[in-house]
């Protein structure tokens, strides 16, 4: 019966990924090219026995959508961000960066991302107040009762989307480039805003790959080593690098319950291949026609304000040296993750020089 347990674990993560895939479509990312990111990651995980799968990640999508002013900027941010992450992954610098910054500073950055997600969720809810309020109320109540993100995202998205469809008669026509079963090449460009976005996305992925990779790996009962995390980083970077130039959405590290399945590698591969089929066959756009982007506001708010922020803020501010982690948190929340880590690095160097305890 191991295969059935693997299958159920894979299905649960797919259900979590579909609404975030809809968020990716709402930002203009194409469905068809993203298929190959899931196929590529499946092949890598099968070859090297990695238990950490990739999927749509709300944090990276929200950050990219917020910093990129149009589709070409968003594609460029993902491409150059993946180039940075490829260098970090193949050089083995991921754990070295975290060791230099320290866990409290990295946690401060992730806590700031939690606030960013919460702010984005509130702004999304303002676009359609009725759907947004329903999504937030259902998500909050579901999480309080179940403490389960899968039920939280499923019920909040389904119920708010049903209200939009049957009460507001909601139905959207997705742009052709999102649903087209062909490749459209986007030539990346460079600007200050794109560089800032790429560095911010890379900083976010550094934190996410460490925290999410370790959490997912720990579900197997075997502590992940730096090689596993560098493989995860390299896989994510290569997957994004190719498909971004074709307008595909970024896929990143996630906390995946497939790691708790009897065969965690197989369960993770099953999940990614299921997502690939959903994208390749065009099922996601068919679902997305009736799901407003506002429906994910509740999940983003719970994820940012309830799941990410408290735990990471406690880590950041729970030690004796809290000034730099606190500043990292605030700067990340107000500006972006790169600014947060940049300020942290500068302060980490300067404060001891001037004799000020950090």
Order of alpha helices (4+ residues) and beta strands (2+ residues): alpha-alpha-beta-alpha-alpha-alpha-alpha-alpha-alpha-alpha-alpha-alpha-beta-alpha-alpha-alpha-alpha-alpha-alpha
